[in-house]
Amino acid sequence: MKKESTYEKLVAFHGHSCPGLAMGYRMTKAALSFLGVKRAYDEELVAIVENDACGVDAVQYLSGCTFGKGNLVFKDYGKRVYTLYSRRSGRGVRVLYDSGSIPETISADWERHREWILSAPQDEILSLREVFIEEPERASVRESVRCDRCGEHVMATRTRRKDGRTLCIPCAEEETG
């Protein structure tokens, strides 16, 4: 019986195989190798992702960085860039995917595009640069309070004060709008 590859397991986690997932796979593998680390058990790694596309599932699956653990940070910049930071070494790496070398005949064909990404030489598609960043805060458990308007529990740090009441963001925006 053939053992499933890491990429096949990632596809099962994500739900389909596509160029974006292949990008995230290559980028995350390169970052982990650059830092000389393996998948995070807890918060020893931090990933900062600059898009919310398919490749972020590869970051989560391969690095162990997740929103739930607080070590996956989303910056809505729309860039094909991931930064991984090791709390143990204090080192970080910024990985940029550059599609400039992709043959034009392949880019419109999803399957060929994905296979090209998975097999292209790393230096043709990725740029890795060591970065020095301020260590991100560790995850913390935040107090929950009840919204005075809808009654739902919300992190106290995500509330707004209005007319002496504590409101969740959607309720505060509704009353302002």
Backbone as a ProteinNet text record, in pm:
[ID]
protein_1_A
[PRIMARY]
MKKESTYEKLVAFHGHSCPGLAMGYRMTKAALSFLGVKRAYDEELVAIVENDACGVDAVQYLSGCTFGKGNLVFKDYGKRVYTLYSRRSGRGVRVLYDSGSIPETISADWERHREWILSAPQDEILSLREVFIEEPERASVRESVRCDRCGEHVMATRTRRKDGRTLCIPCAEEETG
[TERTIARY]
83.9	0	88.8	57.4	133.5	100.6	204	184.9	148.6	49.2	7.4	117.5	140.4	239.3	182.1	270.1	226.3	133	164	78.3	-60.3	-67.7	-198.6	-278.9	-212.7	-281.2	-329.3	-247.6	-286.3	-409.5	-412.8	-527.9	-653.2	-640.9	-755.7	-802.7	-709.7	-743.4	-814.8	-762.1	-813.5	-941.7	-947.8	-1067.7	-1047	-943.2	-909.4	-765.2	-711.6	-576	-585	-510.6	-516.5	-382.2	-360.8	-235	-208.7	-312.1	-293.4	-245.6	-299.4	-257.1	-113.4	-80.4	56.4	154.6	115.9	200.1	226.1	118.1	131.3	216.4	202.1	281	429.9	464.8	605.2	661.2	582.9	628.1	651.5	557.8	570	684.9	696.5	807.6	941.7	951.4	1075.8	1104.4	1002.1	1020.1	1064.3	999.6	1035.6	1179.4	1217.4	1354	1454.5	1424.1	1511.5	1537.2	1431.9	1444.2	1496.9	1497.9	1543.7	1449.2	1318.6	1219.5	1117.1	1043.6	934.3	802.1	695.1	559.8	551	485.9	470.9	374.1	413.4	322.2	231.9	290.5	213.9	237.7	299.5	317.8	463	546.2	687.6	714.2	619.5	626.1	510.5	531.7	425.9	427.6	310.7	299.6	219.5	272	202.3	172.4	44.6	3.8	-56	-28.2	-70.9	-183	-251.9	-369.7	-455.9	-577.1	-667.2	-708.7	-613.6	-640.1	-607.1	-620.9	-603.9	-471.6	-365.3	-234.1	-223.4	-308.8	-304.7	-338.1	-419.6	-445.3	-316.9	-229.5	-100.1	-15.5	-18.4	56.1	7.8	-123.9	-179.2	-141.4	-163.5	-142.6	4.1	93.7	234.9	308.1	272.2	347.1	287	158.1	92.2	48.6	59.5	15.1	-132.1	-213.8	-358	-414.1	-530.6	-598.3	-632.7	-673.9	-714.1	-602.9	-479.6	-366	-310.8	-356.4	-311.1	-177.4	-126.2	3.3	-7.7	-127.7	-149.8	-207.3	-133.3	-171	-205.1	-322.2	-366.8	-353.9	-280.1	-268.7	-331.8	-435.4	-512	-445.7	-329.9	-255.8	-272.6	-330.4	-349.8	-220.9	-116	13	37	110.9	150.6	276.8	262.2	374.6	335.7	427.3	411.5	541.6	530	645.8	630.6	732.2	733.8	842.6	810.5	900.8	913.6	1037	1063.6	1091.5	1006.2	1027.9	1155.6	1190.5	1308.6	1437.9	1448.9	1573.7	1567.8	1446.3	1432.4	1451.4	1452.1	1471.2	1337.7	1331	1213.5	1253.1	1161.3	1185.3	1059.1	1079.1	969	980.4	873.4	872.7	774.6	824.9	745	734.5	611.9	590.9	588.9	671.5	678.5	640.3	528.9	479.8	536.3	633.9	688.5	750.1	797.3	864.4	771.2	644.2	552	528.2	540.5	512.9	367.9	348.7	215.2	116.2	164.5	76.9	22.5	84.5	44.4	-51	-35.5	-105.7	-257.4	-318.6	-465	-514.4	-424.3	-461.1	-430	-536	-521.4	-429.9	-454.7	-379.1	-232	-204.1	-64.8	3.5	-70.5	-17.3	23.9	-64.8	-35.5	87.3	93.1	207	337	328.9	447.8	497.1	405.6	443.7	509.6	453.1	506.5	644.2	676.8	803	906.2	868.7	962.7	1076.1	1196.6	1307.2	1269.5	1300.5	1261.2	1305.2	1428	1477.8	1409.2	1332.1	1256.8	1121.4	1070.3	935.5	929.3	1031.7	1028.3	1147.3	1120.5	1225.6	1217.1	1325.6	1330.8	1428.4	1384.9	1469.2	1454.4	1567.5	1561.4	1514.1	1423.1	1370	1382.6	1391.2	1398.9	1275.2	1187.7	1062.1	1049.7	968.1	938.2	855.4	893.3	822.3	675	587.2	443.6	403.6	301.9	251.4	201.8	214.5	158.3	7.4	-60.6	-206.3	-242.5	-352	-397.4	-548.1	-592.2	-735.2	-789.6	-888.9	-944.9	-1080.4	-1108.8	-1236.1	-1352.1	-1459.9	-1581.6	-1683.8	-1754.4	-1862.6	-1985.1	-2100.2	-2223.7	-2254	-2286.9	-2326	-2458.8	-2465.1	-2587.2	-2702.8	-2677.3	-2785.2	-2834.1	-2743.6	-2786.2	-2777.5	-2704.1	-2693.3	-2589.5	-2520.8	-2419.4	-2289.2	-2214.9	-2084.2	-1983.5	-1893	-1791.4	-1665.6	-1548.9	-1425.3	-1432.1	-1396.8	-1402.2	-1318.5	-1210	-1122	-1183.5	-1296	-1361.3	-1495.4	-1511.4	-1637.1	-1619.4	-1729.9	-1731.9	-1824.4	-1790	-1875.3	-1957.9	-2088.8	-2177	-2290.7	-2304.2	-2409.7	-2412.6	-2294.9	-2284.5	-2307.7	-2324.7	-2347.6	-2225	-2209.8	-2103.4	-2164.6	-2113	-2169.6	-2064.4	-2108.2	-2019.6	-2004.7	-1906.7	-1880.2	-2000.6	-2064.8	-2180.6	-2292.3	-2321.8	-2427.6	-2387.9	-2261.8	-2213.6	-2222	-2186	-2190.6	-2335	-2425.6	-2566.9	-2624.7	-2589.1	-2642.7	-2580.7	-2459.1	-2392.7	-2441.8	-2463.6	-2499.7	-2634.6
-118.2	0	125.1	218.7	342.6	437.6	493.2	591.2	725.6	792.2	923.4	1026.4	1110.4	1217	1328.9	1414.3	1530.1	1616.7	1632.2	1715.3	1652.4	1521	1454.1	1471.5	1466.2	1488.9	1633.5	1725.7	1867	1887.9	1823	1833	1782.5	1671.7	1618.8	1719.7	1785.6	1887.7	2006.2	2053.5	2172.7	2144.2	2029.4	1993.4	1981	2041.3	2025.5	2068.4	2027.9	2067.5	2178.8	2286.6	2401.5	2474	2565.5	2640.3	2715.4	2772.4	2845.8	2756.6	2636.9	2542.6	2498.8	2474.5	2435.9	2547.1	2673.1	2787.8	2786.6	2776.9	2776.7	2662.5	2547.1	2428.5	2456.9	2504.6	2531.8	2641.8	2747.4	2860.1	2818.5	2741.1	2700.6	2602.9	2505.9	2410.4	2483.8	2582.7	2659.7	2738.1	2798.5	2877.2	2788.2	2673.3	2581.7	2534.3	2502.9	2458.1	2570.8	2691.7	2807	2826.1	2814.1	2833.9	2710.7	2596	2472	2423.5	2441.5	2401.8	2306.9	2243	2155.3	2218.3	2148.3	2192.9	2231.4	2342.4	2389.7	2301.8	2265.9	2194.8	2295.4	2406.2	2509.6	2643.1	2738.2	2872.1	2903.5	2800.4	2827.2	2887.9	2875.1	2941.7	3040	3145.7	3241.2	3258.2	3255.7	3281.6	3409.2	3494.9	3617.6	3602.8	3598.4	3578.4	3707.7	3737	3864.2	3846.6	3732.8	3709	3605.6	3589.8	3490.5	3387.1	3346.7	3252.2	3108.7	3018.1	2874.7	2838.5	2907.6	2875.4	2887.4	2967	2981.8	2849.3	2766.1	2633.7	2551.2	2569	2500.8	2550.9	2680.7	2737.4	2673.8	2668.8	2610.1	2462.9	2387.7	2243.2	2207	2272.4	2236.5	2297.4	2420.8	2489.1	2468.3	2434.8	2423	2556.9	2662.3	2794.6	2809.5	2843.6	2853.8	2976.4	3019.7	3129.4	3089.6	2966	2918.6	2924.2	2897.5	2904.6	3046.3	3133.7	3272.5	3295.7	3196.8	3216.3	3222.3	3252.8	3283.2	3423.8	3513.3	3654.4	3686.9	3746.9	3783.1	3933.5	3970.4	4110.5	4114.3	4190.9	4191.8	4281.6	4236.2	4313.3	4258.5	4139.5	4080.9	4039.4	4012.2	3972.9	3823.9	3766.5	3625.5	3620	3654.5	3663.4	3600.8	3519.8	3463.6	3489.2	3525.1	3539.5	3439.8	3358.5	3266.5	3312.3	3306.9	3354.1	3245.5	3214.1	3115.1	3186.4	3160.6	3220.7	3166.2	3042.6	2980.3	3046.6	3071.6	3128.6	3279.7	3337	3479.8	3517.2	3417.1	3439.9	3435.9	3513.1	3511.5	3505.4	3458.9	3455.7	3501.8	3587.4	3637.2	3566.7	3497.6	3421.7	3487.1	3517.5	3580.5	3483.7	3461.2	3380.5	3474.4	3443.5	3525.6	3441	3472	3394.2	3442.6	3532.4	3590.3	3490.8	3377.6	3281.9	3172.8	3177.6	3073.9	3086.5	2976.9	2981.7	3024.4	3115.6	3167.8	3057.5	2955.2	2846.6	2764.4	2775.3	2695.6	2770.6	2901.5	2977.6	2961.3	2940.7	2928.7	2787.3	2689.9	2549.4	2514.2	2506.6	2484.6	2368	2252.3	2132	2146.2	2193.8	2213.5	2321.8	2426.1	2534.7	2479.2	2402.3	2341.8	2251.7	2166.1	2074.7	2150.7	2260	2341.5	2401.6	2453.1	2511.5	2405.8	2286	2180.5	2131.1	2147.6	2093.7	2199.5	2325.5	2430.9	2444.3	2477.2	2502.3	2616.7	2599.2	2696.7	2837.8	2853.9	2989.3	3056.5	2981.8	3040.8	3096.3	3047.4	3089.8	3156.1	3136.4	3189.6	3279	3380.3	3467.3	3460	3420.4	3410.3	3514.4	3584.9	3688.5	3681.6	3672.8	3674	3810.3	3811	3936.3	3936.5	4054.9	4072.4	4151.6	4086	4149	4146.4	4233.9	4231.7	4107.2	4032.4	3908.3	3936.4	3870.8	3890	3843.3	3906.9	3867.9	3724.6	3658.7	3524.1	3535.4	3429.3	3427	3439.7	3505	3516.3	3494.6	3446.8	3428.8	3564	3609	3740.6	3726.5	3822.6	3823.9	3838.8	3767.1	3782.3	3862.2	3947.5	4025.9	4010.6	4048.5	4037.7	4172.6	4171.1	4293.1	4340.4	4467.5	4522.4	4529.7	4513.6	4521.5	4383.3	4297.6	4167.4	4055.5	4078.5	3978.8	3870.3	3874.9	3773	3804.8	3697.6	3716.8	3758.9	3847.5	3902.1	3928.7	3915.4	3950	4095.8	4122.5	4259.9	4354.3	4302.5	4386.6	4421.3	4359.3	4384.7	4456.1	4528.3	4599.9	4748.6	4815.2	4960.4	5016	5130.8	5197.4	5302.6	5300.8	5399.7	5430.1	5555.3	5599.9	5516.7	5489.6	5416.1	5265.9	5215.9	5071.9	5008.8	4880.2	4802.6	4724.7	4750	4688.6	4609.8	4500.4	4429.5	4516.9	4489.1	4573	4579	4465.3	4477.5	4564.1	4551.3	4634.5	4781.5	4809.1	4948.3	5008	4930.7	4980.4	5001.5	4913.5	4927.3	5055.8	5084.9	5205.4	5332.1	5322.1	5438	5462.9	5351.3	5359.6	5411.6
0	0	0	-87.6	-101	13.9	75	182.2	120	176.5	126.5	148.9	48.8	62.7	149.3	196.6	274.4	190.9	61.5	-23.5	-36.5	-52.3	-62	66.8	180.4	308.1	318.6	269	266.8	179.2	64	-26.3	44.3	117.5	192	296.5	362	462.6	396.7	283.7	216.1	137.4	74.1	-2.1	-151.2	-204.6	-345.9	-368.4	-482.9	-518.7	-621.8	-600.8	-689.7	-687.5	-781.1	-781.2	-649.9	-589.6	-465	-351.2	-343.4	-239.9	-265.3	-392.2	-427.8	-390.7	-416.1	-378.2	-228	-150	-5.1	44.5	-19.3	15.5	-5.7	-124	-154.3	-64	-41.5	39.1	184.2	239.5	379.4	398.2	307	316.1	310.7	221.7	209.4	337.5	396	518.7	634.5	649.7	758.3	742.3	619.5	592	621.2	577.4	600.7	750	829	973.3	1046	976.7	1039.2	1147.5	1124.6	1224.2	1162.7	1249.1	1207.6	1250.4	1229.2	1263.3	1411	1439.6	1577.2	1654.5	1774.2	1863.2	1932.3	1974.2	2044.2	1974	2040.7	1984.2	1950	1936.6	1911.2	1773.3	1683	1552.4	1541.4	1464.5	1432.6	1281.4	1220.2	1076.5	1056.4	972.1	933.5	784.9	751	612.2	558.5	431.8	374	271.2	276.5	193.2	262.6	214.7	274.9	171.5	88.6	-19.4	22.4	-71.9	-47.2	20.4	-15.6	38.4	189	249.7	396	464.2	400.7	457.5	462.3	364	365.9	482.3	506.7	619.1	749.1	768	890.2	903.4	796.8	801.6	823.6	750.7	757.7	876.7	913.7	1020.3	1158.7	1164	1293	1350	1271.9	1315.4	1281.2	1381.2	1359.6	1431	1384.7	1452.8	1596.3	1614.1	1746.4	1849.3	1806.7	1898.5	1908.5	1821.2	1825.7	1760	1687	1622.3	1469.3	1420.4	1279.6	1273.4	1210.2	1203	1058.4	1036.9	902.3	881.2	778.7	734.5	596	577.8	453.1	348.1	296	197.2	55.6	42	-90.3	-159.6	-84.1	-141.7	-122.1	-213.1	-201.7	-116.9	9.9	102.2	235.8	288.3	423	497.8	623.9	711	823.9	844.3	957.4	1053.2	1181.3	1285.8	1391.7	1429.2	1533.1	1664.4	1762.7	1895.4	1959	1929.6	1991.5	1944.9	1814.5	1761.9	1746.7	1744.5	1720.4	1574.2	1487.9	1343.9	1271.7	1164.3	1079.9	934.2	850.6	707.5	635.7	537	454.2	320.1	281.5	156.8	60.8	-57.3	-162.2	-278.9	-326.2	-446.6	-565.5	-666.4	-787.1	-907	-967.3	-1081.2	-1214.1	-1211.5	-1333.4	-1428.9	-1378.1	-1465.8	-1519.8	-1484.5	-1530.6	-1681.3	-1753.6	-1897.2	-1923.1	-2016.5	-2046.7	-2084	-2151	-2196	-2079.8	-1964	-1847.5	-1755.7	-1743.9	-1640.9	-1642.6	-1758.6	-1765.6	-1738.7	-1739	-1716.2	-1571.1	-1489.7	-1345.1	-1311.5	-1373.3	-1339.9	-1377.8	-1497	-1539.6	-1456.4	-1422.9	-1340.2	-1203.2	-1142.1	-1011.2	-1018.8	-1119.7	-1132.6	-1156	-1232.4	-1255.6	-1124	-1043.4	-914.1	-825.4	-823.3	-737.4	-782.4	-910.6	-960.8	-999.4	-1006.8	-1047.7	-946.4	-994.8	-901.7	-806.8	-679.8	-577.7	-612.3	-659.8	-686.4	-805	-883.7	-995.2	-951.7	-839	-798.3	-661.3	-579.8	-444	-415.1	-337.5	-286.6	-134.5	-70.5	75	128.1	232.5	292	442.7	511.7	657.3	702.5	799.5	851.4	1003.3	1055.7	1200.3	1240	1313.2	1352.2	1503.9	1553.5	1696	1723.3	1825.6	1854.4	1881.7	1805.3	1828.5	1968.2	2022.7	2154.4	2150.9	2263.3	2275.2	2290.6	2257.3	2270.5	2418	2443.4	2581.1	2585.7	2699	2718.9	2761.6	2690	2718.5	2787.4	2872.2	2944.4	2845.7	2871.8	2791.7	2871.5	2799.7	2859.8	2770.1	2822.4	2745.2	2680.4	2552.1	2481.7	2539.4	2572	2631.1	2531.7	2404.4	2305.3	2261.3	2213.1	2160.1	2262.7	2369.5	2475.1	2450.9	2337.5	2308.2	2380.1	2416	2478	2372.4	2413.5	2324	2405.2	2341.6	2410.9	2453	2576	2627.9	2542.1	2484.9	2402.9	2267.9	2234.9	2105.8	2122.5	2232.2	2256.4	2232.3	2220.8	2206.9	2314.8	2369.1	2468.6	2397	2420.9	2359.8	2457	2490	2580.7	2709.4	2764.7	2890	2877.2	2755.9	2734.8	2669.5	2693.8	2631	2515.9	2393.6	2273.7	2197.4	2135.3	2042.9	1918.4	1836.8	1719.4	1625	1589.5	1499.2	1555	1684	1743.9	1745.4	1777.6	1779.2	1640.4	1538.3	1399.5	1354	1395.5	1359.3	1417	1541.1	1605.3	1549	1497.7	1440	1297.3	1224.2	1082.1	1062.8
[MASK]
+++++++++++++++++++++++++++++++++++++++++++++++++++++++++++++++++++++++++++++++++++++++++++++++++++++++++++++++++++++++++++++++++++++++++++++++++++++++++++++++++++++++++++++++++

